[in-house]
Amino acid sequence: MKAMKMRLLVAALLAAISGFSQSDRGTVTGTVVDQAGALVPGAEVILSNIETGLEQRTQTTATGNFTLVQVPAGLYSLSVGKEGFRRYLQTGIRVQVAQTVRIDAALEIGATTESITVSADVSLLKTESAEQSTVLSGDRINDLPLNFGIGAGAVRNPLTFVQLAPGTSVGAWNDIRVNGSVGNTFRIIFEGQDTTSALNPRVSDESQPSVDAVQEFAVQSSNFAAEFGQVSGGLFNFTARSGTNNFHGTAYEYMVNEALNAGTPFSNDGQGRHIKSQNRQHDFGGNIGGPVILPGLYNGRDRTFFFFNYEMFRRIENRYDGLATVPTEAYRAGDFSAALTGRVLGQDQLGRNILENTVYDPLSSQVVGGRVVRDPFDGNRIPVSRFDSVAKNVQDLIPRPGAAFGSSIVNNFENRYPNRKIQDIPSIKIDHSFTSSARVSGYYSTQRTDKDIGRDALPDPISQRRDLFIRSHTIRINYDHTISPTVLLHLGVGYQRYRNPDSAPPSITEYDAAQLGFKGQFGSGFPRMTGLGNAYGGLLVLPGGQTGGASGLGPTNRNLYLQDKPTAVASLTYVSGNHTYKFGGDWRIDTFTNRNTGQVAGAYTFDGTQTGQPSTQGQNLQGGAAIPTPASCWDGSTRLPSRMRRTLNTGERLGRCSLRTPGKQPGV
């Protein structure tokens, strides 16, 4: 009695540590009766893993009930014995992640050397809890057509399976929503401990286990047990695959190649065939598991097991994202006459027409009627003598237009660049049974992700590209000890490390910008520049096929993202009469650090206000009327005599000059 009081006291203390503990294990419970339906107390109950031979033992209580907790997912057989009764044996019991299985046994009078074997499947009707869940095995997931690139990573994503659960969806960067919940309110438990990133859900995708290393997945959408607290948007529970008494191994290769794909409709490669965009990907790997056997030293059958898995994804390609825009030779020399469209957008305070894309001289400002008015540069050309030396040096780093595009002011540069993504996930799990009542399991995995982000066809140091070398590590150790047939202790510790240097490469961040004339920078590197283009030319690069594009030079990111997450769980389960009591605690520290050095090299933003008409207050005037202009006599910028302007407005023929109504430049 004193011993029992001490156990209850320990359980109460554990309950006071925190909320509730958590687990990826299952539970087997039931009632034992005789042929007359009377309860059978003190019966021996043995649950055996069919593949490993490991056993868990307990006894029925005074009310004939039994409960076995912390049961790893797998296939089991249940044996029930009592003096004066035939032994009851049921096989084919499937224990799933975080699920409760009920097995009721009826004993018949007879010798204990005799047995009754039941091979019927366990009923799928849930009677022990009201939680709603969907459970799938790793083999079932492997049978499904997992596409590349679902979520943040390109390697096969185990979270893809949640799309099979009712009311659940998953989008890019693991944007998972269950029963209409808001984003980032789900939790992920792997090997019994929390692995969720509280600040950035994509971390779980870049530190995930391999699909082939996972034995079972479960998503619990509602009414789950109190031990799984602090979650409103669904609970995702994973358990890693373990070795068995038999050696098993697999090897696989998933391949994508444009030679096997259909061509782009309505396209032609010049030889009467549809164009096939380059798309080459490989996802390959293998695994092996079994007992740990060291010839002549140790035989781990029925005792020690291992499971090793390795998966790698590779995508290396030369990507083409259409046409981009770089400055023409005329633009580089300050000649912006080609940007003029001849459209009149209004009149300034002096009664002069405001022509679309006119460049004004900021040194010609004068006040007329209380407003600042400027004169346009003659011919829409900025004198070379007005160039800033730093701007000229930066401009020399920008590639020239392609020869095939002639003098086109837009879409004059092919946006081609190499692109890579390489991921690999090695992992290993070790299970060891010290005795029939004490066992331990350990899991370790690491994920390497090397990839290009935001690439364009511009050279370093003016490129916007980022070079990512992501590394993550996951460690789990779980210990289970059956103190008595009705008391079980579970302890677990873990650690997760995530490191993502999301930054431009050293060729950009360590570039010596002083050689270009920059002064006063806090740190090294090429500065960030934006606002360098518009629809009529300049700089307009479209990285990654973005339809909106991005106009800019230099690094967009100089960040280092770090997450360190230590975890620990403890629980004590006590079975008494018709009830099972579980007490425990869950401890973890969530840290997510963002070290941002994006502004140390400076950031510059440009716009047309500096060479615009101040009287418009920087507004972009839309619309306006097109006026006919003589193609060979007037470039649209020089102010003509009043008689000539009147002639142009009437559309008459002026001398030997042919008139035309200008429109927007081709391709704009």
NUVO-270675 format. One record per residue (C-alpha): residue number from 1; residue in one letter; x, y, z. Coordinates in steps of 0.1 Angstrom, whole numbers. Example, Ala and Ser with C-alpha at 12.3 -4.5 7.8 and 13.67 -1.06 7.14 Angstrom:
BEGIN
(1,"A",(123,-45,78))
(2,"S",(137,-11,71))
//
This chain:
BEGIN
(1,"M",(0,0,0))
(2,"K",(28,24,8))
(3,"A",(45,16,-25))
(4,"M",(12,24,-43))
(5,"K",(9,57,-25))
(6,"M",(44,66,-34))
(7,"R",(37,59,-71))
(8,"L",(6,80,-71))
(9,"L",(26,108,-54))
(10,"V",(52,106,-82))
(11,"A",(25,107,-108))
(12,"A",(9,138,-92))
(13,"L",(43,156,-92))
(14,"L",(48,148,-129))
(15,"A",(14,162,-137))
(16,"A",(24,195,-120))
(17,"I",(55,199,-142))
(18,"S",(35,213,-172))
(19,"G",(5,204,-193))
(20,"F",(4,169,-206))
(21,"S",(31,147,-223))
(22,"Q",(28,135,-258))
(23,"S",(35,103,-277))
(24,"D",(35,87,-311))
(25,"R",(27,53,-296))
(26,"G",(-6,34,-296))
(27,"T",(-26,17,-268))
(28,"V",(-42,-18,-265))
(29,"T",(-70,-22,-240))
(30,"G",(-98,-47,-233))
(31,"T",(-117,-68,-209))
(32,"V",(-112,-105,-201))
(33,"V",(-143,-126,-193))
(34,"D",(-151,-164,-190))
(35,"Q",(-178,-183,-209))
(36,"A",(-205,-171,-186))
(37,"G",(-195,-135,-191))
(38,"A",(-180,-131,-156))
(39,"L",(-149,-109,-152))
(40,"V",(-115,-127,-149))
(41,"P",(-91,-108,-127))
(42,"G",(-53,-116,-125))
(43,"A",(-51,-130,-160))
(44,"E",(-17,-127,-177))
(45,"V",(-18,-106,-209))
(46,"I",(12,-107,-233))
(47,"L",(14,-85,-264))
(48,"S",(41,-96,-289))
(49,"N",(54,-78,-319))
(50,"I",(52,-103,-348))
(51,"E",(82,-89,-366))
(52,"T",(106,-83,-337))
(53,"G",(94,-107,-310))
(54,"L",(95,-80,-284))
(55,"E",(68,-84,-257))
(56,"Q",(48,-62,-233))
(57,"R",(32,-79,-203))
(58,"T",(5,-69,-179))
(59,"Q",(-23,-84,-158))
(60,"T",(-61,-78,-157))
(61,"T",(-73,-57,-128))
(62,"A",(-100,-67,-102))
(63,"T",(-126,-56,-128))
(64,"G",(-111,-78,-156))
(65,"N",(-97,-49,-176))
(66,"F",(-62,-45,-190))
(67,"T",(-43,-17,-208))
(68,"L",(-10,-17,-225))
(69,"V",(3,18,-233))
(70,"Q",(33,31,-253))
(71,"V",(30,4,-279))
(72,"P",(51,12,-310))
(73,"A",(31,11,-343))
(74,"G",(32,-24,-359))
(75,"L",(16,-58,-362))
(76,"Y",(10,-77,-330))
(77,"S",(-4,-109,-314))
(78,"L",(-22,-109,-280))
(79,"S",(-20,-139,-256))
(80,"V",(-42,-141,-225))
(81,"G",(-38,-169,-199))
(82,"K",(-52,-179,-166))
(83,"E",(-49,-211,-145))
(84,"G",(-79,-233,-153))
(85,"F",(-86,-218,-187))
(86,"R",(-74,-224,-222))
(87,"R",(-50,-198,-235))
(88,"Y",(-66,-171,-257))
(89,"L",(-45,-161,-287))
(90,"Q",(-54,-134,-313))
(91,"T",(-31,-125,-342))
(92,"G",(-31,-98,-369))
(93,"I",(-36,-69,-345))
(94,"R",(-26,-36,-361))
(95,"V",(-15,-9,-337))
(96,"Q",(-14,25,-353))
(97,"V",(1,59,-344))
(98,"A",(-16,75,-314))
(99,"Q",(-46,52,-318))
(100,"T",(-64,29,-292))
(101,"V",(-72,-7,-301))
(102,"R",(-98,-26,-281))
(103,"I",(-94,-64,-278))
(104,"D",(-120,-82,-256))
(105,"A",(-110,-119,-248))
(106,"A",(-134,-147,-237))
(107,"L",(-116,-176,-219))
(108,"E",(-129,-212,-220))
(109,"I",(-124,-237,-193))
(110,"G",(-96,-261,-200))
(111,"A",(-59,-269,-196))
(112,"T",(-35,-240,-199))
(113,"T",(-16,-261,-225))
(114,"E",(-45,-258,-248))
(115,"S",(-52,-226,-268))
(116,"I",(-79,-209,-288))
(117,"T",(-66,-189,-318))
(118,"V",(-86,-159,-332))
(119,"S",(-74,-145,-365))
(120,"A",(-103,-121,-372))
(121,"D",(-94,-84,-379))
(122,"V",(-98,-59,-351))
(123,"S",(-130,-38,-355))
(124,"L",(-124,-4,-370))
(125,"L",(-152,11,-350))
(126,"K",(-137,35,-324))
(127,"T",(-153,30,-290))
(128,"E",(-125,41,-267))
(129,"S",(-122,78,-277))
(130,"A",(-141,105,-297))
(131,"E",(-110,118,-316))
(132,"Q",(-112,120,-354))
(133,"S",(-81,110,-373))
(134,"T",(-68,95,-405))
(135,"V",(-39,70,-404))
(136,"L",(-18,58,-433))
(137,"S",(12,36,-434))
(138,"G",(45,45,-451))
(139,"D",(40,17,-476))
(140,"R",(6,31,-486))
(141,"I",(21,66,-491))
(142,"N",(48,51,-513))
(143,"D",(21,35,-535))
(144,"L",(6,70,-542))
(145,"P",(19,92,-570))
(146,"L",(39,117,-549))
(147,"N",(48,147,-571))
(148,"F",(81,166,-569))
(149,"G",(81,200,-553))
(150,"I",(50,199,-530))
(151,"G",(58,222,-501))
(152,"A",(90,241,-498))
(153,"G",(113,213,-508))
(154,"A",(116,193,-540))
(155,"V",(123,160,-523))
(156,"R",(92,139,-517))
(157,"N",(72,154,-488))
(158,"P",(56,131,-462))
(159,"L",(31,159,-454))
(160,"T",(16,154,-489))
(161,"F",(-6,126,-474))
(162,"V",(-27,151,-454))
(163,"Q",(-46,159,-487))
(164,"L",(-62,125,-482))
(165,"A",(-77,135,-449))
(166,"P",(-113,150,-450))
(167,"G",(-114,188,-446))
(168,"T",(-76,192,-450))
(169,"S",(-55,209,-476))
(170,"V",(-18,216,-480))
(171,"G",(-2,243,-502))
(172,"A",(32,257,-509))
(173,"W",(56,261,-480))
(174,"N",(35,236,-459))
(175,"D",(5,260,-458))
(176,"I",(-17,233,-440))
(177,"R",(-52,240,-430))
(178,"V",(-75,216,-412))
(179,"N",(-113,221,-410))
(180,"G",(-110,258,-421))
(181,"S",(-84,267,-394))
(182,"V",(-60,296,-400))
(183,"G",(-26,290,-413))
(184,"N",(3,279,-391))
(185,"T",(-19,266,-363))
(186,"F",(-10,229,-367))
(187,"R",(15,208,-348))
(188,"I",(39,181,-360))
(189,"I",(51,154,-336))
(190,"F",(79,131,-348))
(191,"E",(90,101,-327))
(192,"G",(69,114,-297))
(193,"Q",(83,149,-296))
(194,"D",(73,183,-310))
(195,"T",(91,192,-342))
(196,"T",(70,222,-353))
(197,"S",(85,256,-360))
(198,"A",(65,282,-341))
(199,"L",(75,310,-364))
(200,"N",(80,295,-398))
(201,"P",(62,264,-410))
(202,"R",(86,259,-439))
(203,"V",(112,248,-415))
(204,"S",(94,215,-410))
(205,"D",(97,209,-448))
(206,"E",(134,216,-448))
(207,"S",(141,193,-418))
(208,"Q",(116,166,-427))
(209,"P",(123,128,-426))
(210,"S",(124,108,-458))
(211,"V",(91,92,-468))
(212,"D",(107,58,-468))
(213,"A",(120,63,-433))
(214,"V",(85,68,-419))
(215,"Q",(64,38,-407))
(216,"E",(31,56,-402))
(217,"F",(14,90,-405))
(218,"A",(-16,102,-385))
(219,"V",(-35,134,-387))
(220,"Q",(-59,141,-358))
(221,"S",(-83,168,-367))
(222,"S",(-105,171,-336))
(223,"N",(-113,157,-302))
(224,"F",(-78,144,-296))
(225,"A",(-65,136,-261))
(226,"A",(-55,163,-236))
(227,"E",(-19,152,-239))
(228,"F",(-18,168,-274))
(229,"G",(-25,203,-262))
(230,"Q",(-16,237,-276))
(231,"V",(-29,230,-311))
(232,"S",(-61,241,-329))
(233,"G",(-53,234,-366))
(234,"G",(-46,197,-366))
(235,"L",(-21,174,-351))
(236,"F",(3,154,-374))
(237,"N",(20,125,-358))
(238,"F",(49,105,-374))
(239,"T",(68,75,-362))
(240,"A",(100,63,-378))
(241,"R",(105,28,-393))
(242,"S",(123,2,-372))
(243,"G",(142,-29,-381))
(244,"T",(129,-64,-375))
(245,"N",(143,-99,-370))
(246,"N",(146,-103,-408))
(247,"F",(168,-82,-431))
(248,"H",(148,-61,-456))
(249,"G",(160,-35,-481))
(250,"T",(147,-15,-510))
(251,"A",(162,8,-537))
(252,"Y",(143,32,-559))
(253,"E",(146,59,-585))
(254,"Y",(120,85,-595))
(255,"M",(129,103,-627))
(256,"V",(116,133,-647))
(257,"N",(130,141,-681))
(258,"E",(116,163,-708))
(259,"A",(121,135,-734))
(260,"L",(92,117,-717))
(261,"N",(70,148,-716))
(262,"A",(46,162,-741))
(263,"G",(56,194,-759))
(264,"T",(42,229,-753))
(265,"P",(9,232,-773))
(266,"F",(10,256,-803))
(267,"S",(48,259,-802))
(268,"N",(73,250,-829))
(269,"D",(110,242,-826))
(270,"G",(116,250,-863))
(271,"Q",(114,214,-872))
(272,"G",(77,209,-870))
(273,"R",(78,196,-834))
(274,"H",(65,211,-801))
(275,"I",(91,227,-779))
(276,"K",(99,207,-747))
(277,"S",(113,228,-719))
(278,"Q",(142,213,-701))
(279,"N",(131,195,-669))
(280,"R",(154,169,-654))
(281,"Q",(150,156,-619))
(282,"H",(161,126,-600))
(283,"D",(149,113,-566))
(284,"F",(167,81,-556))
(285,"G",(178,62,-526))
(286,"G",(174,30,-506))
(287,"N",(172,15,-471))
(288,"I",(181,-16,-452))
(289,"G",(169,-28,-418))
(290,"G",(173,-59,-396))
(291,"P",(188,-72,-364))
(292,"V",(222,-59,-353))
(293,"I",(246,-88,-358))
(294,"L",(283,-87,-352))
(295,"P",(297,-121,-362))
(296,"G",(314,-138,-333))
(297,"L",(306,-109,-310))
(298,"Y",(269,-101,-308))
(299,"N",(235,-115,-320))
(300,"G",(208,-89,-317))
(301,"R",(178,-110,-328))
(302,"D",(148,-104,-306))
(303,"R",(168,-77,-289))
(304,"T",(186,-50,-310))
(305,"F",(175,-37,-344))
(306,"F",(185,-10,-369))
(307,"F",(170,7,-399))
(308,"F",(191,29,-422))
(309,"N",(176,50,-450))
(310,"Y",(191,74,-475))
(311,"E",(173,96,-501))
(312,"M",(187,121,-525))
(313,"F",(170,146,-549))
(314,"R",(189,163,-577))
(315,"R",(178,190,-602))
(316,"I",(204,207,-623))
(317,"E",(193,226,-653))
(318,"N",(199,255,-676))
(319,"R",(167,275,-671))
(320,"Y",(152,299,-697))
(321,"D",(127,324,-682))
(322,"G",(119,344,-713))
(323,"L",(132,378,-723))
(324,"A",(144,406,-700))
(325,"T",(154,442,-706))
(326,"V",(188,458,-702))
(327,"P",(198,494,-712))
(328,"T",(205,500,-749))
(329,"E",(237,516,-761))
(330,"A",(218,548,-767))
(331,"Y",(204,548,-731))
(332,"R",(238,542,-717))
(333,"A",(250,573,-736))
(334,"G",(221,594,-722))
(335,"D",(200,593,-754))
(336,"F",(164,586,-744))
(337,"S",(148,599,-776))
(338,"A",(136,563,-783))
(339,"A",(114,564,-752))
(340,"L",(92,592,-766))
(341,"T",(58,582,-778))
(342,"G",(45,615,-789))
(343,"R",(15,613,-766))
(344,"V",(5,646,-750))
(345,"L",(-4,642,-713))
(346,"G",(-12,678,-705))
(347,"Q",(4,712,-704))
(348,"D",(28,729,-680))
(349,"Q",(26,764,-665))
(350,"L",(42,779,-696))
(351,"G",(16,763,-719))
(352,"R",(40,737,-732))
(353,"N",(29,702,-740))
(354,"I",(39,675,-715))
(355,"L",(50,646,-737))
(356,"E",(51,610,-724))
(357,"N",(85,599,-712))
(358,"T",(102,633,-714))
(359,"V",(134,637,-694))
(360,"Y",(136,671,-677))
(361,"D",(168,690,-666))
(362,"P",(168,693,-628))
(363,"L",(191,723,-631))
(364,"S",(166,743,-652))
(365,"S",(140,747,-624))
(366,"Q",(120,780,-623))
(367,"V",(89,791,-604))
(368,"V",(59,800,-626))
(369,"G",(26,807,-610))
(370,"G",(38,793,-577))
(371,"R",(49,760,-592))
(372,"V",(83,747,-601))
(373,"V",(87,741,-639))
(374,"R",(116,725,-657))
(375,"D",(128,725,-693))
(376,"P",(132,692,-711))
(377,"F",(167,680,-721))
(378,"D",(172,689,-758))
(379,"G",(162,659,-779))
(380,"N",(155,639,-747))
(381,"R",(193,635,-744))
(382,"I",(212,638,-711))
(383,"P",(247,653,-718))
(384,"V",(276,628,-709))
(385,"S",(292,656,-689))
(386,"R",(263,653,-664))
(387,"F",(270,616,-657))
(388,"D",(279,606,-622))
(389,"S",(312,585,-622))
(390,"V",(298,559,-598))
(391,"A",(267,555,-619))
(392,"K",(288,551,-650))
(393,"N",(309,524,-632))
(394,"V",(278,505,-621))
(395,"Q",(263,508,-656))
(396,"D",(294,492,-671))
(397,"L",(286,460,-650))
(398,"I",(253,455,-668))
(399,"P",(253,432,-698))
(400,"R",(247,446,-733))
(401,"P",(216,437,-753))
(402,"G",(218,406,-774))
(403,"A",(229,411,-810))
(404,"A",(198,394,-823))
(405,"F",(175,421,-809))
(406,"G",(189,450,-828))
(407,"S",(181,484,-812))
(408,"S",(150,472,-793))
(409,"I",(146,491,-761))
(410,"V",(127,463,-743))
(411,"N",(129,425,-743))
(412,"N",(164,426,-756))
(413,"F",(181,401,-734))
(414,"E",(176,364,-729))
(415,"N",(171,355,-692))
(416,"R",(190,323,-692))
(417,"Y",(209,310,-661))
(418,"P",(219,277,-644))
(419,"N",(197,265,-616))
(420,"R",(203,237,-591))
(421,"K",(186,220,-562))
(422,"I",(203,191,-543))
(423,"Q",(188,175,-512))
(424,"D",(198,144,-493))
(425,"I",(184,129,-461))
(426,"P",(203,101,-444))
(427,"S",(187,87,-412))
(428,"I",(192,58,-388))
(429,"K",(170,43,-360))
(430,"I",(182,19,-333))
(431,"D",(159,-1,-310))
(432,"H",(172,-21,-281))
(433,"S",(155,-41,-254))
(434,"F",(175,-43,-221))
(435,"T",(149,-67,-206))
(436,"S",(113,-76,-213))
(437,"S",(103,-45,-192))
(438,"A",(128,-19,-203))
(439,"R",(136,-8,-239))
(440,"V",(151,23,-256))
(441,"S",(151,37,-291))
(442,"G",(172,63,-308))
(443,"Y",(168,82,-340))
(444,"Y",(191,106,-359))
(445,"S",(187,123,-393))
(446,"T",(202,152,-411))
(447,"Q",(191,170,-442))
(448,"R",(212,189,-467))
(449,"T",(196,213,-491))
(450,"D",(217,232,-516))
(451,"K",(197,254,-539))
(452,"D",(196,286,-560))
(453,"I",(170,312,-552))
(454,"G",(160,344,-572))
(455,"R",(185,337,-600))
(456,"D",(187,359,-630))
(457,"A",(210,362,-660))
(458,"L",(229,392,-645))
(459,"P",(266,386,-635))
(460,"D",(279,390,-600))
(461,"P",(281,413,-582))
(462,"I",(249,429,-596))
(463,"S",(228,397,-596))
(464,"Q",(199,393,-572))
(465,"R",(207,356,-567))
(466,"R",(209,338,-534))
(467,"D",(230,308,-527))
(468,"L",(215,286,-500))
(469,"F",(233,258,-481))
(470,"I",(206,247,-456))
(471,"R",(215,221,-429))
(472,"S",(192,205,-403))
(473,"H",(197,178,-377))
(474,"T",(171,159,-357))
(475,"I",(178,136,-326))
(476,"R",(153,116,-306))
(477,"I",(158,92,-277))
(478,"N",(129,74,-260))
(479,"Y",(129,51,-230))
(480,"D",(101,29,-218))
(481,"H",(101,10,-185))
(482,"T",(73,-12,-171))
(483,"I",(76,-7,-134))
(484,"S",(48,-31,-126))
(485,"P",(20,-48,-147))
(486,"T",(-1,-17,-141))
(487,"V",(25,12,-140))
(488,"L",(46,23,-170))
(489,"L",(71,51,-172))
(490,"H",(80,69,-205))
(491,"L",(109,93,-209))
(492,"G",(121,111,-240))
(493,"V",(146,138,-250))
(494,"G",(153,154,-284))
(495,"Y",(170,182,-302))
(496,"Q",(164,199,-335))
(497,"R",(189,222,-352))
(498,"Y",(181,242,-384))
(499,"R",(205,265,-401))
(500,"N",(196,284,-433))
(501,"P",(221,311,-446))
(502,"D",(196,327,-470))
(503,"S",(220,352,-485))
(504,"A",(237,363,-517))
(505,"P",(270,345,-522))
(506,"P",(304,360,-511))
(507,"S",(311,372,-547))
(508,"I",(283,397,-540))
(509,"T",(284,403,-502))
(510,"E",(322,405,-500))
(511,"Y",(326,426,-532))
(512,"D",(348,457,-528))
(513,"A",(324,485,-539))
(514,"A",(350,512,-532))
(515,"Q",(365,504,-566))
(516,"L",(333,517,-581))
(517,"G",(335,549,-561))
(518,"F",(311,541,-533))
(519,"K",(320,557,-500))
(520,"G",(308,555,-464))
(521,"Q",(295,519,-464))
(522,"F",(292,502,-431))
(523,"G",(302,468,-445))
(524,"S",(315,451,-476))
(525,"G",(295,441,-506))
(526,"F",(276,455,-535))
(527,"P",(246,477,-524))
(528,"R",(210,470,-532))
(529,"M",(195,492,-560))
(530,"T",(159,494,-571))
(531,"G",(137,515,-593))
(532,"L",(160,512,-624))
(533,"G",(135,504,-651))
(534,"N",(100,510,-665))
(535,"A",(79,498,-694))
(536,"Y",(101,518,-719))
(537,"G",(134,502,-711))
(538,"G",(162,506,-686))
(539,"L",(166,475,-664))
(540,"L",(138,450,-661))
(541,"V",(147,414,-651))
(542,"L",(122,387,-646))
(543,"P",(138,361,-622))
(544,"G",(121,327,-618))
(545,"G",(95,335,-644))
(546,"Q",(77,360,-623))
(547,"T",(52,378,-644))
(548,"G",(55,410,-624))
(549,"G",(93,410,-626))
(550,"A",(117,428,-604))
(551,"S",(138,458,-613))
(552,"G",(170,459,-593))
(553,"L",(206,452,-588))
(554,"G",(225,436,-559))
(555,"P",(214,413,-530))
(556,"T",(178,410,-519))
(557,"N",(188,389,-488))
(558,"R",(217,388,-465))
(559,"N",(201,367,-437))
(560,"L",(210,338,-415))
(561,"Y",(180,319,-401))
(562,"L",(186,297,-371))
(563,"Q",(163,274,-350))
(564,"D",(174,255,-320))
(565,"K",(147,233,-303))
(566,"P",(155,211,-273))
(567,"T",(126,190,-262))
(568,"A",(118,165,-233))
(569,"V",(87,145,-223))
(570,"A",(79,124,-193))
(571,"S",(47,104,-185))
(572,"L",(35,79,-160))
(573,"T",(6,56,-168))
(574,"Y",(-13,38,-140))
(575,"V",(-41,13,-146))
(576,"S",(-66,7,-118))
(577,"G",(-99,-10,-121))
(578,"N",(-119,3,-151))
(579,"H",(-97,34,-154))
(580,"T",(-64,44,-169))
(581,"Y",(-46,74,-155))
(582,"K",(-19,92,-174))
(583,"F",(2,120,-159))
(584,"G",(31,138,-176))
(585,"G",(49,169,-187))
(586,"D",(62,183,-220))
(587,"W",(92,207,-220))
(588,"R",(106,225,-250))
(589,"I",(123,257,-260))
(590,"D",(114,274,-293))
(591,"T",(140,297,-307))
(592,"F",(141,312,-342))
(593,"T",(168,338,-349))
(594,"N",(171,360,-380))
(595,"R",(205,377,-384))
(596,"N",(199,403,-410))
(597,"T",(229,423,-425))
(598,"G",(210,435,-456))
(599,"Q",(217,472,-452))
(600,"V",(254,472,-443))
(601,"A",(265,478,-479))
(602,"G",(238,505,-485))
(603,"A",(204,505,-503))
(604,"Y",(196,529,-531))
(605,"T",(162,536,-546))
(606,"F",(157,556,-579))
(607,"D",(126,570,-595))
(608,"G",(116,594,-622))
(609,"T",(109,623,-599))
(610,"Q",(145,636,-601))
(611,"T",(142,642,-638))
(612,"G",(104,647,-640))
(613,"Q",(83,678,-641))
(614,"P",(78,690,-605))
(615,"S",(45,707,-614))
(616,"T",(30,672,-617))
(617,"Q",(41,664,-581))
(618,"G",(56,631,-592))
(619,"Q",(23,618,-605))
(620,"N",(23,594,-634))
(621,"L",(-1,611,-659))
(622,"Q",(-21,585,-678))
(623,"G",(-38,587,-712))
(624,"G",(-35,618,-733))
(625,"A",(-39,623,-771))
(626,"A",(-15,611,-797))
(627,"I",(-4,638,-821))
(628,"P",(9,632,-857))
(629,"T",(46,637,-860))
(630,"P",(68,637,-891))
(631,"A",(90,607,-889))
(632,"S",(120,623,-906))
(633,"C",(117,659,-893))
(634,"W",(108,659,-856))
(635,"D",(117,635,-828))
(636,"G",(89,648,-805))
(637,"S",(111,667,-781))
(638,"T",(123,699,-798))
(639,"R",(98,728,-795))
(640,"L",(86,737,-830))
(641,"P",(75,771,-843))
(642,"S",(38,779,-837))
(643,"R",(30,776,-875))
(644,"M",(45,742,-877))
(645,"R",(27,730,-845))
(646,"R",(-6,742,-861))
(647,"T",(2,723,-893))
(648,"L",(10,691,-873))
(649,"N",(-22,694,-853))
(650,"T",(-43,695,-885))
(651,"G",(-26,665,-899))
(652,"E",(-14,684,-931))
(653,"R",(16,675,-951))
(654,"L",(47,696,-941))
(655,"G",(71,701,-969))
(656,"R",(87,668,-978))
(657,"C",(82,652,-944))
(658,"S",(57,624,-941))
(659,"L",(34,624,-911))
(660,"R",(26,595,-888))
(661,"T",(6,590,-857))
(662,"P",(30,574,-832))
(663,"G",(20,547,-809))
(664,"K",(37,527,-781))
(665,"Q",(69,509,-788))
(666,"P",(66,473,-800))
(667,"G",(66,448,-771))
(668,"V",(56,473,-744))
//
